[in-house]
Amino acid sequence: MAPSTKTSTRSSLPRPALDAKKFNRRLTLQCGRQVSYAEVGDPRGFPVICLLGMRGHRFHSCLYNNLAFNHGIRLFCIDRPGYGLSDNVAPSNIPHPIAFVYIVEQFLTMLHIGRFGLMAQSAGCIYALAITAQESFVSRLIQPVMLIAPWVGIQNPGTLPLLKVAAYCPTILLSAGIKLIDVSNDLTSMSAKPNYILAPLGSRHATPSEDEYPRPSHADISDAIPFHDFQQRIQSEPNNVLQDAILCLGKSPAGFGFDMPQLHHAKIRVFHGDRDALVPLKAAEEFVSELPHAQLQVVEQGTHAILFDETLMDFVFAALGAAAKASVHQPGRNCIT
């Protein structure tokens, strides 16, 4: 499924939309580490962290500006270590997802964010689950955690045999063939003609605060991005695809840094396509069966790219918004809709 597109000429675009500050925020953490991120949606809304999968980049948040705004969500799309302008994590015995947990802790502290929601896609779900597994976040994380086409681990009985074989490949061969391994998960592989532009999913709803916090409408050309430029801008910045592949294929000696029993307390909602060619539906069903408070919603005709499905993503943001509103009335509880 592909994001909505419109045909336009580049001369009609007044300025590069991706140059906007909302897509290029940077934060220097207390440890000195640089983190790049995008902040879209409702500036006064409930904070939600979005973690994308392999080749995911903060610029993809442009697709969700309207949906996040409509449902009162202040969406933070963080470049994971080694992606975009975020510093990489030095090799150590600390599992990569746990190292990211420390980054998120500092990120939230510096932005004075208390309670927050969490959504993730594909390999980003590993990092989201690492956050969810931490006792320190239990009282702060508004549930359910939303997982979209999650990567469920190489040991899962439903994982593709080809990927199980790839787990035995030497890292040097894995690096050389990385594009073949993650082809279904490459967020920039959507086919589009050169004159196509990306537009945010959904139409922004008018609100009484329109004048105070103006937001571009779905038809506002300044919010549109030429697809070719979109690809080039992402490819001009570093990525950490190899680290993602090593982690996803179970080749990292440190592992994920958490196990399934640590997630038994969590309310998790999984959205998975019945035509996912990278993570078969059977694997997602097996994953959900191991978590007592997890729910699976099957997306008919859905592939691994269901994060571009406007109807689905509107539902996800609506559920996040509803959980956030419920938490205001029940501050001592995490809420599920």
Beta strands, then each sheet from edge to edge (+ up, - down):
strand 1: 5-7
strand 2: 25-28
strand 3: 34-41
strand 4: 46-51
strand 5: 73-78
strand 6: 117-121
strand 7: 145-148
strand 8: 196-198
strand 9: 225-226
strand 10: 268-273
strand 11: 294-299
sheet 1: 1+ 8- 9+
sheet 2: 2+ 3- 5+ 4+ 6+ 7+ 10+ 11+
end
